[in-house]
Amino acid sequence: MVISFEDFREIRTIAQKKGKATCRRTEFEIEDGIPKSLGEGSELRVYLRGGLTLHILQGELLQTLRMKRQHEADFPLVS
């Protein structure tokens, strides 16, 4: 299965509204559960200084998933 990152986010948002995916937020991170329709696991986003964000996806999927994702045109300046 090939989906865009935007499609993945939409699937996750719909699953959260239906109570089929979890979401946990703190001041510096957000952990979203992977929708049950895709498998078991979560996506962790950690917000670092300088505008950097660390994305960690972990889990076990029901089938092979290839996610198309394109970075932003501008990168944060870090010294």
N, C-alpha and C positions, 0 to 999 in steps of 0.2 A: 504494500500500500504506500502510495506517495501522496503526501499532503503538504501544504504550505504551513509555515509557523502560524500565520493568521487563522487558517482553518483549525489548527490544533487549539488555539486559544478560544475560538468560538465553540468548539466541541466541549472544551473544559468548562466554559461559562454556562452553557446549557446544562451540563451535568451537575454543576454546583447548584443551580437554581432548582433542579429536580431532587437534590439531596443525594446524588450518586457520586459526588467527588467532594473532597474536603478542602478547606482553605484556612491557613493559620498565618497571622500577621504579627510582626513585632516592629520595633522602631527601625531596625536595619535589615530585615529580611522578610520574605514572603515564601511560604511553602504551600504549593497547590498539589492536591492529589491528582494522579492521572485518572481520567474517566474510566469507569469499570468496563465500558465498551471497548477500550483499547488495551486494558491489562491492569496490573497492580504496580504501584510505585508513586513517585512524586517528582515535582520540579521545584528546586530550591533556588531562589534569586536572592543574592546577598549584595546589598548596595554599599560600595566602598567609596572612599573619598575621591574627589577629582572626577566624579561622574561615571566611574567604572562600575559595572554590574557583573557579578559572577553568576553564571547559570549552571546548575548541576541537575541533570536529569538522571534518575536511577529507577530501576524497577524491572519487572518482567512483563513483556508484552505478549498479547495473544497471537500476533503475527509480526513479521518483519515490517518495520515502519521506517520509511525514509522521509525526513522532514526537510523541506527546502526552506532555507533561511538566509536572508541577506542582511549584512551589517549596515549601519547608518553611513551616510556619506562623510560625516565629520566624526573624527575620533577625539575624545577628550585629551586635553594637553596635561601631561603629568610630568612633574619634575622629580 
